[in-house]
Every structure is written in C-alpha cells, then in structure tokens.
C-alpha cells in the first residue's frame, strides 16, 4: 500500500516540476501540461512493466524447458516397491536416490550398481550345430529293445 502512495507521489512530483518549468519558460497551459505529463508517465510505466513481465516469462519458460530436458536425460522410470506404480524419478550419482511414490506415498530408494566388463570381439568362425540328440542314449535304447547297433 505504501508503494502505491510512493509511486503516485513521485509521478505527481515529476508532473508538477515539468509543469512549472513549461509554465515558467514557455508560458504553457498549466492544466494541459500537468495532465499530459501524468498520462505519459502512466503510459510509459505500463509499457515498461509489460515489457519486463514478457522478458521474465520468456526466461521462466526457457529455464523450465531446460529443467525438463535435464530431468528427461537424468531420470528413469522406477516402479514402487509397495504398489508397483511407475514413477519418473531423477537419478543422481552424488546423492541418495530416495523418492515417495506418487500413488501410495510410501518412501522408496533406488540403488544404482555399476558393473565393469571387458570388451570382447566376436571371432570369425563357422557356427556349430547344436542338437539335443544324444547318441549314447539312443544306443542304450536300442540295446534294451534288442536291436543291433
């Protein structure tokens, strides 16, 4: 409330000084100059406020877009240990990855394990045929049945 009175007082002071200067040196109409300078100040402040709000909203949208991109790059879909509902959670390597389920509200933790493996190169060779036919088993059946092998 105090800011409004302060702003109006500054506006009226500037309008009064401008009116006094215009009347003293140029012998202009007091009421016209005062009204004109007051309207110009209100109009200029409206344009300035609108421009500043536009810049702030543009910056906020840009920051939100960057944040969403970062979350998408560093997030994973994890199911709740209690209810099984999927939750999109950010994964960080330097903090605990705890989250509360969005469905049931119970606390969960994500443990990340890193495994190191040796890189291998496939060998160019002829593939071998895999079968489940066992010659010894067939020979045993033939002996039991009395067939010659």
C-alpha positions as CSV (number, residue, x, y, z in Angstrom):
1,X,0.0,0.0,0.0
2,X,2.9,2.3,0.9
3,X,4.5,1.6,-2.5
4,X,1.4,2.8,-4.4
5,X,1.4,6.1,-2.5
6,X,5.1,6.5,-3.0
7,X,4.7,5.8,-6.8
8,X,1.9,8.3,-7.1
9,X,3.8,10.9,-5.1
10,X,6.8,10.6,-7.4
11,X,4.6,10.8,-10.5
12,X,2.8,13.9,-9.2
13,X,6.2,15.5,-8.3
14,X,7.6,14.9,-11.8
15,X,4.4,16.2,-13.4
16,X,4.5,19.3,-11.1
17,X,8.1,20.1,-11.9
18,X,7.6,19.6,-15.6
19,X,4.5,21.8,-15.5
20,X,6.4,24.5,-13.5
21,X,9.3,24.5,-16.0
22,X,7.0,24.7,-19.0
23,X,4.9,27.5,-17.5
24,X,7.9,29.5,-16.4
25,X,10.0,29.3,-19.6
26,X,7.4,28.6,-22.3
27,X,4.3,30.1,-20.8
28,X,2.3,26.9,-21.5
29,X,-1.1,26.0,-20.0
30,X,-0.7,24.5,-16.5
31,X,-3.6,22.0,-16.6
32,X,-2.7,20.7,-20.1
33,X,1.0,20.1,-19.4
34,X,0.2,18.5,-16.0
35,X,-2.4,16.2,-17.5
36,X,-0.2,15.3,-20.4
37,X,2.9,14.5,-18.4
38,X,0.9,12.4,-15.9
39,X,-0.6,10.4,-18.8
40,X,2.8,10.0,-20.4
41,X,4.2,8.7,-17.2
42,X,1.4,6.2,-16.6
43,X,1.6,5.0,-20.3
44,X,5.4,4.6,-20.2
45,X,5.2,2.7,-16.9
46,X,2.6,0.4,-18.3
47,X,4.7,-0.3,-21.4
48,X,7.8,-0.8,-19.3
49,X,6.0,-3.2,-16.8
50,X,4.5,-5.2,-19.7
51,X,7.9,-5.5,-21.4
52,X,9.6,-6.6,-18.1
53,X,6.9,-9.2,-17.5
54,X,7.3,-10.5,-21.0
55,X,11.1,-10.9,-20.6
56,X,10.6,-12.6,-17.2
57,X,8.0,-15.0,-18.6
58,X,10.3,-15.8,-21.5
59,X,13.2,-16.5,-19.2
60,X,11.0,-18.7,-16.9
61,X,9.8,-20.7,-19.9
62,X,13.4,-21.2,-21.1
63,X,14.5,-22.3,-17.6
64,X,11.6,-24.7,-17.3
65,X,12.3,-26.2,-20.7
66,X,16.0,-26.7,-19.8
67,X,14.9,-28.2,-16.5
68,X,12.5,-30.6,-18.2
69,X,15.3,-31.6,-20.7
70,X,17.7,-32.2,-17.8
71,X,15.2,-34.3,-15.9
72,X,14.4,-36.4,-19.0
73,X,18.2,-37.0,-19.5
74,X,18.8,-37.9,-15.9
75,X,15.6,-39.6,-14.9
76,X,14.4,-43.2,-15.0
77,X,11.1,-44.9,-14.7
78,X,11.1,-46.8,-11.4
79,X,8.3,-48.9,-10.0
80,X,7.2,-48.5,-6.4
81,X,8.3,-51.4,-4.1
82,X,4.9,-51.3,-2.4
83,X,2.3,-50.8,-5.0
84,X,4.2,-51.4,-8.3
85,X,3.1,-48.0,-9.7
86,X,5.7,-46.4,-12.1
87,X,7.3,-43.1,-11.1
88,X,9.6,-40.9,-13.1
89,X,12.4,-40.0,-10.8
90,X,15.8,-38.2,-11.3
91,X,18.9,-40.3,-10.7
92,X,22.0,-38.6,-9.3
93,X,25.3,-40.2,-8.6
94,X,26.2,-37.9,-5.7
95,X,23.1,-38.1,-3.6
96,X,20.7,-40.7,-2.2
97,X,18.0,-41.6,-4.8
98,X,15.1,-41.7,-2.4
99,X,11.5,-40.9,-3.6
100,X,8.0,-41.1,-2.3
101,X,5.6,-42.9,-4.6
102,X,3.1,-40.7,-6.3
103,X,0.4,-43.3,-6.0
104,X,0.7,-44.6,-2.4
105,X,3.0,-42.0,-0.9
106,X,5.4,-44.6,0.7
107,X,9.1,-44.0,0.7
108,X,11.4,-45.9,-1.8
109,X,15.1,-46.0,-2.5
110,X,16.9,-46.6,-5.8
111,X,20.3,-48.3,-5.6
112,X,22.5,-47.9,-8.6
113,X,25.2,-50.6,-9.2
114,X,28.0,-50.1,-11.8
115,X,29.5,-53.2,-13.4
116,X,32.7,-53.1,-15.3
117,X,33.1,-55.6,-18.1
118,X,35.9,-56.5,-20.6
119,X,35.0,-55.6,-24.1
120,X,35.2,-58.6,-26.5
121,X,35.4,-59.0,-30.2
122,X,33.5,-61.8,-32.0
123,X,35.6,-64.5,-33.7
124,X,35.0,-65.2,-37.4
125,X,34.4,-69.0,-37.4
126,X,31.9,-71.4,-38.7
127,X,28.9,-71.8,-36.5
128,X,28.4,-75.2,-34.9
129,X,25.1,-77.0,-34.9
130,X,23.5,-77.5,-31.5
131,X,21.3,-80.5,-31.1
132,X,19.7,-82.3,-28.2
133,X,20.1,-85.8,-29.8
134,X,22.3,-88.0,-27.5
135,X,24.0,-90.9,-29.3
136,X,24.7,-92.8,-26.1
137,X,21.0,-92.5,-25.1
138,X,19.9,-93.9,-28.5
139,X,22.4,-96.8,-28.2
140,X,21.1,-97.6,-24.8
141,X,17.5,-97.7,-26.0
142,X,18.5,-99.9,-28.9
143,X,20.3,-102.4,-26.6
144,X,17.2,-102.5,-24.3
145,X,14.9,-103.2,-27.2
146,X,17.3,-105.8,-28.5
147,X,18.2,-104.0,-31.7
148,X,21.6,-104.2,-33.2
149,X,23.6,-101.1,-33.2
